[in-house]
Amino acid sequence: MATTVARMTKSELREMIETIIEQKLTELLGDPDEGLPIRKSVRDRLLRQKQAVAAGERGQPFEEVVQNLPGYR
């Protein structure tokens, strides 16, 4: 796919830049947790969360979570 930047929409350009930055950061920093064991309870919770998101479920809005933090206001 040979697309020039001039022919991209803003959202296409933004997506391309975000992807490149994420790839570069992963390349430079790697995953600090790679190779470490994961508890079964954490793995199960992450799998449930992944399934919920795939089914279209979402968690609480960020603003709501922040307001419920101790010491916030």
LINNORFEN-V820563 format. One record per residue. N is the residue number from 1. RES is the residue in one small letter. NEAR is the number of other C-alpha atoms within 8 Angstrom. Layout:
n=[N N]
res=[RES RES]
near=[NEAR NEAR]
//
This chain:
n=[1 2 3 4 5 6 7 8 9 10 11 12 13 14 15 16 17 18 19 20 21 22 23 24 25 26 27 28 29 30 31 32 33 34 35 36 37 38 39 40 41 42 43 44 45 46 47 48 49 50 51 52 53 54 55 56 57 58 59 60 61 62 63 64 65 66 67 68 69 70 71 72 73]
res=[m a t t v a r m t k s e l r e m i e t i i e q k l t e l l g d p d e g l p i r k s v r d r l l r q k q a v a a g e r g q p f e e v v q n l p g y r]
near=[2 3 6 6 6 4 6 10 6 6 7 8 10 8 8 8 8 8 8 8 8 8 8 8 9 9 7 6 7 7 6 5 5 5 4 5 4 6 6 6 6 8 9 8 8 8 8 8 8 8 8 10 9 7 6 6 7 6 4 6 6 6 6 8 9 8 8 7 7 4 4 7 3]
//
